[in-house]
Amino acid sequence: MATPQESSRRRAGIRFGVALQIVLACVLLGAVNYAGFHYYLRSDWSPAQKYRLGEQTTGVLGQLPAPVTVYVFFSPTTAAPGFEIYGDVMNLLKEYQFAAGDKLTVEYIDPMRNLGRARELQARFEFGPEENLVVVESGGKTKQISAVDMAEYDFIPQLSGDPPRVVAFKGEQALTSALIELGEQTQRTVYFLQGQGEPRVGEGSTLSLLQEYIARQGVRVAPLNLGITGGVPEDAAGIVIVGPRYDLPPASAQLLGDYWAKDGRIMVLLDPAAETPLLREFLASAGITPLDDRVLRTVELGFVTGIVRDVVGTFSAVNRVTRRLYGAEALLPGATCSLELDEKTEGTLVEPLITAEEPFWGEKDHVTDENKGVAFDAGADTAAPLVVAAMAERGGVADEKVDVGSARLVVVGNSEFVADGIVTEPNLDFGLNALNWMLDRGHLAGIAPKTVRAFSLNLTDLETGRIALYTLVLIPAAAALVGIVVWWRRRR
């Protein structure tokens, strides 16, 4: 029989052994956690690879020239445009933070819950409280990305009263483009031509909304009078001509032609009522000829025929500028002329952007009196389909990921569709898309949108019954049986 001293030593040895095991288990647990935190592999096994960052993105994040702060101004509890991609944006930014490390921080602001911080940021970055957007700040510069610009939508459900459906997520493309843009040393400048009756630039302009959104793209907007400057400024990334009421002077027309010849970027929004032969001659030389007609359709109003001049157009489904807008309506209010495309223009790619289908036609008689019995004249008028917006590119390639010097031109047979109080969201989207294409923004982030895929699991009645049997009967019964066995053994 063991003495009390031996029993005491044995109990002390047992306590020491247990304590040592606990310490070793804690050390082992800590070592496993340390190794798991610092040495691991991450992978996206989802079929769509929705959050796997592209090589270009990881390269940009690995070489950020300055710390980046991303402000996510979203309210997932409201129906503001873009709220449906809030979760996608959050998950994507987690991947950005992981790839960039300490150089990228993210702050989430819900204006419905943090009103004070929301108002502070609205005053600082100058945006409205109704918007869902992401603000990227780096090196003293900022870029605002609207939520609706981070997704591709199918607008066809709107025809039946349903909200548009997200078909692809473009968050990585938008965010990486913003980071590259903020890393650029110089800011791009787009000049709005002045001197021929065009809308002014700056405060009080009838194009203030368009100019504001151009500025949100990180592009400076400035006026340009060729008669005063005597040439196009060296820093001009592009020239925009909106609704000139008078023709260009010969010297200015020559300067515009010289700019085009040197791979210039030009957007022209026409006023069909203006007599601008030199401007039209320049456009025709690029393969896009404005026709002397007015796009309209007629409606029967009892004993008289009404004339509808507000043109409803269709965005091209295949053109790189408009394909994400396919399904939405392009509304061109007021006077609109059709465009004739010369696809055989040497060295120039000419493509339609917006077309007007029947019952619209191009009226050559310019009738303004509804009582004159307006009707389509097959021998004189322009038959549908009518091209009302087109693009021309000289010296470029079809692959938008390839950056080569080229001259780019966008022409629209209407200038009122971007005016304040009239511009619609698809029209504004079209104007910004066309501008970004002109400025080579397509090459900034050659990242394909992540298509939203719908998965369905179709089970037969037999398979559904088996799942119910396993989950409702067999698995609970097995757990109960194990419990009964343990209880019986302990009682014995």
C-alpha positions as CSV (number, residue, x, y, z in Angstrom):
1,M,0.0,0.0,0.0
2,A,1.4,3.4,-1.0
3,T,2.3,5.8,1.7
4,P,0.7,9.2,1.8
5,Q,4.0,10.8,0.6
6,E,4.0,8.5,-2.5
7,S,0.4,9.3,-3.2
8,S,1.1,13.0,-2.9
9,R,4.1,12.7,-5.3
10,R,2.0,10.7,-7.8
11,R,-0.8,13.3,-7.7
12,A,1.7,16.1,-8.2
13,G,3.2,14.2,-11.1
14,I,-0.2,13.8,-12.7
15,R,-1.0,17.5,-12.2
16,F,2.4,18.4,-13.7
17,G,1.7,16.1,-16.7
18,V,-1.7,17.5,-17.3
19,A,-0.4,21.1,-17.0
20,L,2.4,20.3,-19.4
21,Q,0.0,18.8,-21.9
22,I,-2.2,21.9,-21.7
23,V,0.8,24.2,-22.2
24,L,2.0,22.1,-25.2
25,A,-1.5,22.0,-26.7
26,C,-1.7,25.8,-26.4
27,V,1.7,26.2,-28.0
28,L,0.7,23.8,-30.8
29,L,-2.6,25.6,-31.3
30,G,-0.8,29.0,-31.4
31,A,1.8,27.7,-33.9
32,V,-0.9,26.3,-36.1
33,N,-2.8,29.6,-36.0
34,Y,0.4,31.6,-36.7
35,A,1.2,29.4,-39.7
36,G,-2.4,29.5,-40.9
37,F,-2.4,33.3,-40.7
38,H,0.9,34.0,-42.4
39,Y,1.3,31.0,-44.7
40,Y,-1.7,30.1,-46.8
41,L,-3.2,29.9,-50.2
42,R,-6.4,31.6,-51.4
43,S,-8.4,30.5,-54.3
44,D,-11.8,31.2,-55.9
45,W,-13.5,27.9,-56.7
46,S,-16.8,29.4,-57.7
47,P,-17.9,28.7,-61.4
48,A,-18.0,32.4,-62.3
49,Q,-14.7,33.3,-60.7
50,K,-16.5,36.4,-59.6
51,Y,-13.9,37.8,-57.1
52,R,-10.7,36.5,-58.6
53,L,-8.7,39.6,-59.5
54,G,-7.1,39.9,-62.9
55,E,-3.3,40.1,-63.4
56,Q,-3.5,43.8,-64.3
57,T,-5.4,44.6,-61.1
58,T,-2.9,42.7,-58.9
59,G,0.0,44.4,-60.7
60,V,-1.6,47.9,-60.1
61,L,-2.3,47.1,-56.4
62,G,1.2,45.9,-55.9
63,Q,2.7,49.1,-57.3
64,L,0.5,51.8,-55.9
65,P,2.4,55.1,-55.9
66,A,0.5,56.5,-52.9
67,P,-1.8,55.2,-50.2
68,V,-5.4,54.9,-51.4
69,T,-8.6,55.5,-49.4
70,V,-11.9,54.1,-50.8
71,Y,-15.2,55.6,-49.5
72,V,-18.2,53.4,-50.1
73,F,-21.2,55.6,-49.9
74,F,-24.0,53.0,-50.2
75,S,-27.3,52.4,-48.5
76,P,-28.3,48.8,-49.0
77,T,-31.7,49.4,-47.3
78,T,-33.0,51.9,-50.0
79,A,-33.9,51.4,-53.6
80,A,-31.4,54.0,-55.0
81,P,-29.9,53.0,-58.3
82,G,-27.2,50.4,-57.8
83,F,-28.2,49.2,-54.3
84,E,-28.5,45.6,-55.6
85,I,-24.6,45.3,-56.1
86,Y,-23.7,46.4,-52.6
87,G,-22.7,42.9,-51.5
88,D,-20.6,42.5,-54.7
89,V,-18.8,45.7,-54.0
90,M,-18.0,44.8,-50.4
91,N,-16.6,41.4,-51.4
92,L,-14.6,42.8,-54.2
93,L,-13.0,45.5,-52.0
94,K,-12.0,42.8,-49.5
95,E,-9.9,41.2,-52.3
96,Y,-8.4,44.6,-53.1
97,Q,-7.5,45.1,-49.5
98,F,-5.9,41.7,-49.3
99,A,-3.8,42.3,-52.5
100,A,-2.8,45.9,-51.6
101,G,-2.1,45.4,-47.9
102,D,-1.7,48.6,-45.8
103,K,-1.7,50.8,-48.9
104,L,-5.5,50.6,-49.3
105,T,-8.1,51.3,-46.7
106,V,-11.9,51.2,-47.1
107,E,-14.6,53.1,-45.2
108,Y,-18.2,52.2,-45.5
109,I,-20.8,55.0,-45.0
110,D,-24.5,54.2,-44.8
111,P,-26.3,57.6,-45.2
112,M,-29.4,56.2,-43.5
113,R,-27.4,55.4,-40.3
114,N,-24.4,57.8,-40.3
115,L,-26.0,61.1,-41.4
116,G,-23.2,63.3,-40.0
117,R,-20.4,61.5,-41.8
118,A,-22.5,61.3,-44.9
119,R,-23.1,65.1,-45.0
120,E,-19.4,65.7,-44.4
121,L,-18.4,63.6,-47.4
122,Q,-21.2,65.1,-49.6
123,A,-19.8,68.5,-48.9
124,R,-16.2,67.4,-49.4
125,F,-16.7,65.5,-52.7
126,E,-19.8,67.4,-54.0
127,F,-22.3,64.7,-54.7
128,G,-26.0,64.3,-53.9
129,P,-27.5,62.3,-51.0
130,E,-29.6,60.2,-53.4
131,E,-26.6,58.6,-55.1
132,N,-24.9,55.2,-54.4
133,L,-21.3,55.6,-55.4
134,V,-17.7,54.8,-54.5
135,V,-15.1,57.6,-54.1
136,V,-11.4,56.7,-54.6
137,E,-8.9,59.1,-53.2
138,S,-5.1,59.0,-53.7
139,G,-2.4,61.6,-53.8
140,G,-4.7,64.5,-53.3
141,K,-6.9,63.4,-56.3
142,T,-10.3,61.8,-56.3
143,K,-12.4,59.8,-58.7
144,Q,-16.2,59.1,-58.2
145,I,-17.6,55.9,-59.5
146,S,-21.4,55.6,-59.7
147,A,-22.9,52.3,-58.7
148,V,-24.7,52.0,-62.0
149,D,-21.4,52.2,-63.8
150,M,-20.2,49.1,-62.0
151,A,-22.7,46.8,-63.5
152,E,-24.3,46.0,-66.8
153,Y,-28.1,46.0,-66.8
154,D,-30.8,44.4,-68.9
155,F,-33.4,47.2,-69.3
156,I,-35.9,45.1,-71.1
157,P,-37.8,44.1,-67.9
158,Q,-38.7,47.8,-67.5
159,L,-41.1,47.4,-70.4
160,S,-43.3,45.3,-68.1
161,G,-42.8,47.5,-65.1
162,D,-40.1,45.5,-63.4
163,P,-36.7,46.9,-62.3
164,P,-33.7,46.4,-64.6
165,R,-31.8,43.1,-64.1
166,V,-28.1,43.0,-63.4
167,V,-26.4,40.8,-66.1
168,A,-22.7,41.5,-65.4
169,F,-20.6,43.0,-62.6
170,K,-18.0,45.5,-63.7
171,G,-16.6,46.6,-60.3
172,E,-13.1,45.4,-60.9
173,Q,-12.9,47.2,-64.3
174,A,-14.2,50.5,-62.8
175,L,-12.0,50.4,-59.7
176,T,-8.8,49.4,-61.4
177,S,-9.4,52.1,-64.1
178,A,-9.8,54.7,-61.3
179,L,-6.6,53.6,-59.6
180,I,-4.7,53.9,-62.9
181,E,-6.2,57.2,-63.7
182,L,-5.3,58.6,-60.3
183,G,-1.8,57.4,-60.8
184,E,-1.4,59.5,-64.0
185,Q,0.9,62.5,-63.6
186,T,-1.3,64.9,-65.7
187,Q,-5.0,65.4,-65.8
188,R,-6.7,65.1,-69.2
189,T,-8.5,68.1,-70.6
190,V,-11.5,68.1,-72.9
191,Y,-12.2,71.4,-74.7
192,F,-15.8,72.6,-75.6
193,L,-15.7,74.6,-78.7
194,Q,-17.0,78.2,-78.4
195,G,-17.6,81.1,-80.8
196,Q,-20.3,79.7,-83.1
197,G,-23.3,79.9,-80.7
198,E,-22.5,76.8,-78.7
199,P,-23.6,76.5,-75.0
200,R,-21.2,78.1,-72.6
201,V,-18.8,76.2,-70.3
202,G,-19.0,76.4,-66.6
203,E,-21.6,78.0,-64.3
204,G,-24.9,78.8,-66.0
205,S,-24.3,76.4,-68.8
206,T,-27.2,74.4,-70.3
207,L,-24.8,71.5,-70.3
208,S,-23.9,71.7,-66.6
209,L,-25.0,68.1,-65.8
210,L,-23.0,66.7,-68.7
211,Q,-19.9,68.7,-67.7
212,E,-20.3,67.8,-64.1
213,Y,-20.2,64.1,-64.9
214,I,-17.3,64.5,-67.2
215,A,-15.4,66.1,-64.3
216,R,-16.3,63.1,-62.2
217,Q,-14.4,61.0,-64.7
218,G,-11.3,62.8,-63.6
219,V,-11.3,65.0,-66.8
220,R,-11.0,68.8,-66.8
221,V,-13.5,70.7,-68.9
222,A,-12.4,74.0,-70.5
223,P,-13.7,76.3,-73.3
224,L,-11.9,76.7,-76.6
225,N,-12.2,79.5,-79.2
226,L,-10.1,78.6,-82.2
227,G,-10.4,82.1,-83.5
228,I,-8.6,83.4,-80.4
229,T,-6.1,80.7,-79.6
230,G,-5.1,80.2,-83.3
231,G,-4.8,76.4,-82.7
232,V,-5.7,73.4,-80.6
233,P,-3.9,73.4,-77.2
234,E,-1.2,70.7,-76.8
235,D,-2.9,69.3,-73.7
236,A,-6.2,68.7,-75.5
237,A,-7.4,65.1,-75.0
238,G,-10.5,65.8,-77.1
239,I,-12.7,68.5,-78.5
240,V,-16.5,68.6,-78.1
241,I,-18.7,70.6,-80.4
242,V,-22.3,71.0,-79.2
243,G,-25.0,72.5,-81.4
244,P,-23.2,75.3,-83.2
245,R,-25.7,77.8,-84.7
246,Y,-23.2,79.2,-87.2
247,D,-20.6,77.6,-89.4
248,L,-16.9,77.4,-88.5
249,P,-14.7,80.2,-90.0
250,P,-12.4,78.8,-92.7
251,A,-9.3,79.2,-90.5
252,S,-11.0,77.3,-87.6
253,A,-12.2,74.6,-90.0
254,Q,-8.7,74.1,-91.2
255,L,-7.4,73.9,-87.7
256,L,-10.0,71.3,-86.9
257,G,-9.0,69.3,-89.9
258,D,-5.3,69.5,-89.0
259,Y,-6.2,68.3,-85.5
260,W,-8.1,65.3,-86.9
261,A,-5.2,64.5,-89.2
262,K,-2.9,64.3,-86.2
263,D,-5.0,61.6,-84.5
264,G,-7.4,64.0,-82.9
265,R,-10.5,63.1,-80.8
266,I,-13.7,65.0,-81.7
267,M,-17.3,64.7,-80.7
268,V,-19.9,66.7,-82.7
269,L,-23.5,67.1,-81.6
270,L,-25.3,68.8,-84.5
271,D,-28.1,71.4,-84.7
272,P,-29.9,70.3,-87.9
273,A,-31.4,73.8,-88.3
274,A,-28.0,75.5,-88.6
275,E,-26.3,76.1,-91.9
276,T,-22.8,74.7,-91.3
277,P,-21.4,73.7,-94.7
278,L,-17.7,73.7,-93.7
279,L,-18.4,71.6,-90.6
280,R,-20.5,69.1,-92.6
281,E,-17.8,69.0,-95.3
282,F,-15.3,68.0,-92.6
283,L,-17.6,65.3,-91.2
284,A,-18.2,63.9,-94.7
285,S,-14.4,63.6,-95.3
286,A,-14.3,61.4,-92.2
287,G,-17.1,59.1,-93.6
288,I,-20.1,60.5,-91.8
289,T,-22.3,62.9,-93.8
290,P,-25.2,64.7,-92.1
291,L,-28.3,64.6,-94.4
292,D,-30.6,67.6,-95.0
293,D,-33.6,66.0,-93.4
294,R,-35.6,65.8,-90.2
295,V,-36.3,62.5,-88.5
296,L,-40.0,62.2,-87.6
297,R,-43.1,60.1,-87.6
298,T,-46.8,60.8,-87.8
299,V,-49.7,59.8,-85.6
300,E,-53.4,60.0,-86.5
301,L,-55.3,62.4,-84.2
302,G,-58.9,62.2,-85.3
303,F,-59.3,64.3,-88.5
304,V,-55.7,65.6,-88.5
305,T,-52.2,64.1,-88.7
306,G,-49.8,64.9,-85.8
307,I,-46.1,65.0,-86.3
308,V,-43.8,63.5,-83.6
309,R,-40.3,64.9,-83.8
310,D,-38.9,63.3,-80.6
311,V,-37.0,60.4,-81.9
312,V,-36.8,57.1,-80.1
313,G,-33.6,55.3,-81.1
314,T,-32.0,51.9,-80.4
315,F,-28.4,51.6,-79.2
316,S,-26.2,49.2,-81.2
317,A,-25.8,45.8,-79.6
318,V,-22.4,45.1,-81.1
319,N,-20.6,48.4,-81.0
320,R,-18.1,48.7,-78.1
321,V,-19.4,52.2,-77.2
322,T,-23.1,51.2,-76.9
323,R,-23.4,47.5,-76.4
324,R,-23.9,47.7,-72.6
325,L,-26.8,50.1,-73.3
326,Y,-28.6,47.7,-75.6
327,G,-32.2,47.4,-74.5
328,A,-32.5,51.0,-73.2
329,E,-34.1,53.7,-75.3
330,A,-32.2,56.6,-76.7
331,L,-34.5,59.6,-76.7
332,L,-33.5,62.5,-79.0
333,P,-35.9,65.4,-78.5
334,G,-36.3,68.3,-80.9
335,A,-34.8,68.4,-84.3
336,T,-32.8,65.4,-85.4
337,C,-31.1,64.7,-88.8
338,S,-30.0,61.4,-90.1
339,L,-26.5,60.4,-91.0
340,E,-25.1,58.7,-94.1
341,L,-22.2,56.4,-93.5
342,D,-19.5,55.8,-96.0
343,E,-18.0,52.5,-94.9
344,K,-15.5,52.6,-97.8
345,T,-13.7,55.6,-96.5
346,E,-10.0,54.7,-96.9
347,G,-8.3,53.7,-93.7
348,T,-11.4,54.5,-91.5
349,L,-13.8,52.3,-89.6
350,V,-17.3,53.8,-89.6
351,E,-20.1,52.2,-87.6
352,P,-23.6,53.2,-86.4
353,L,-24.2,53.9,-82.7
354,I,-27.9,54.7,-82.6
355,T,-30.6,53.9,-85.2
356,A,-34.2,54.9,-85.5
357,E,-36.5,52.2,-86.9
358,E,-39.9,52.4,-88.5
359,P,-42.3,54.3,-88.3
360,F,-39.6,57.0,-88.3
361,W,-38.3,58.4,-91.6
362,G,-36.1,61.4,-92.7
363,E,-38.4,64.1,-94.1
364,K,-36.6,66.2,-96.8
365,D,-39.4,68.8,-97.1
366,H,-38.9,70.0,-93.5
367,V,-42.7,70.4,-93.1
368,T,-43.7,72.3,-89.9
369,D,-47.4,72.6,-90.5
370,E,-49.3,69.5,-89.3
371,N,-52.3,70.3,-91.6
372,K,-50.3,69.8,-94.8
373,G,-50.7,66.1,-94.8
374,V,-47.2,64.9,-94.1
375,A,-46.4,61.4,-95.6
376,F,-43.4,59.4,-96.4
377,D,-42.2,59.9,-100.0
378,A,-40.2,56.9,-101.1
379,G,-38.6,58.8,-104.0
380,A,-37.4,61.8,-101.9
381,D,-37.3,61.0,-98.2
382,T,-34.9,58.9,-96.2
383,A,-36.2,55.5,-95.4
384,A,-35.7,53.6,-92.1
385,P,-33.6,52.3,-90.6
386,L,-32.0,55.7,-90.0
387,V,-28.6,56.2,-88.4
388,V,-28.8,59.2,-86.0
389,A,-25.4,58.7,-84.2
390,A,-22.2,57.1,-85.5
391,M,-18.5,56.8,-84.9
392,A,-15.4,56.9,-87.1
393,E,-11.9,55.7,-86.3
394,R,-8.9,56.1,-88.5
395,G,-5.9,54.0,-87.8
396,G,-7.2,52.0,-84.9
397,V,-7.9,48.3,-84.4
398,A,-11.1,46.5,-83.3
399,D,-9.5,45.1,-80.1
400,E,-10.1,47.7,-77.4
401,K,-7.3,46.2,-75.2
402,V,-4.8,47.2,-77.8
403,D,-3.6,50.8,-77.5
404,V,-2.6,52.3,-80.8
405,G,-2.7,55.9,-81.9
406,S,-5.8,56.7,-83.9
407,A,-8.2,59.5,-84.8
408,R,-11.6,59.1,-83.3
409,L,-14.9,60.9,-84.1
410,V,-18.4,60.7,-82.7
411,V,-21.3,62.4,-84.5
412,V,-24.9,62.7,-83.3
413,G,-27.6,64.3,-85.5
414,N,-29.1,66.0,-82.4
415,S,-27.7,68.4,-79.7
416,E,-30.6,68.7,-77.3
417,F,-30.4,65.2,-75.9
418,V,-27.7,66.1,-73.4
419,A,-29.2,69.5,-72.3
420,D,-30.1,70.1,-68.6
421,G,-33.6,69.1,-67.7
422,I,-33.9,66.9,-70.8
423,V,-31.1,64.4,-70.6
424,T,-32.1,60.9,-69.6
425,E,-29.9,58.4,-67.8
426,P,-29.3,56.2,-70.9
427,N,-28.4,59.4,-72.9
428,L,-26.0,60.6,-70.3
429,D,-24.5,57.1,-70.1
430,F,-24.1,57.2,-73.9
431,G,-22.3,60.5,-73.8
432,L,-19.9,59.4,-71.2
433,N,-19.2,56.1,-72.9
434,A,-18.5,57.9,-76.2
435,L,-16.2,60.3,-74.4
436,N,-14.3,57.5,-72.6
437,W,-13.9,55.7,-75.9
438,M,-12.5,58.9,-77.5
439,L,-10.0,59.3,-74.6
440,D,-8.8,55.7,-74.8
441,R,-10.3,54.8,-71.5
442,G,-11.1,51.3,-72.7
443,H,-7.4,50.3,-72.5
444,L,-7.1,51.4,-68.9
445,A,-8.7,48.3,-67.5
446,G,-9.0,45.5,-70.0
447,I,-11.0,43.4,-67.6
448,A,-14.0,41.5,-68.7
449,P,-17.2,42.0,-66.7
450,K,-18.2,39.1,-64.5
451,T,-21.4,37.7,-65.9
452,V,-24.2,36.9,-63.5
453,R,-25.1,33.3,-63.9
454,A,-28.3,31.7,-62.7
455,F,-28.0,28.1,-61.4
456,S,-31.0,25.8,-60.9
457,L,-31.1,22.5,-59.1
458,N,-33.7,20.2,-60.5
459,L,-34.6,17.2,-58.3
460,T,-37.0,14.4,-59.0
461,D,-39.7,13.4,-56.5
462,L,-37.6,10.3,-55.5
463,E,-34.5,12.5,-54.8
464,T,-36.5,15.0,-52.8
465,G,-37.9,12.1,-50.7
466,R,-34.5,10.7,-50.0
467,I,-33.2,14.1,-48.9
468,A,-36.2,14.5,-46.5
469,L,-35.6,10.9,-45.2
470,Y,-31.9,11.6,-44.4
471,T,-32.4,15.0,-42.9
472,L,-35.6,14.5,-41.0
473,V,-35.3,10.9,-39.9
474,L,-32.0,9.0,-40.3
475,I,-29.6,11.7,-39.2
476,P,-31.6,12.7,-36.1
477,A,-32.2,9.0,-35.3
478,A,-28.4,8.3,-35.5
479,A,-27.6,11.2,-33.1
480,A,-30.3,9.9,-30.7
481,L,-28.9,6.4,-30.8
482,V,-25.4,7.6,-30.0
483,G,-26.8,9.6,-27.1
484,I,-28.6,6.6,-25.7
485,V,-25.5,4.3,-26.0
486,V,-23.4,6.9,-24.1
487,W,-26.1,7.3,-21.5
488,W,-26.4,3.5,-21.0
489,R,-22.6,3.0,-20.7
490,R,-22.4,5.7,-18.0
491,R,-25.2,4.2,-16.0
492,R,-23.3,0.9,-16.0
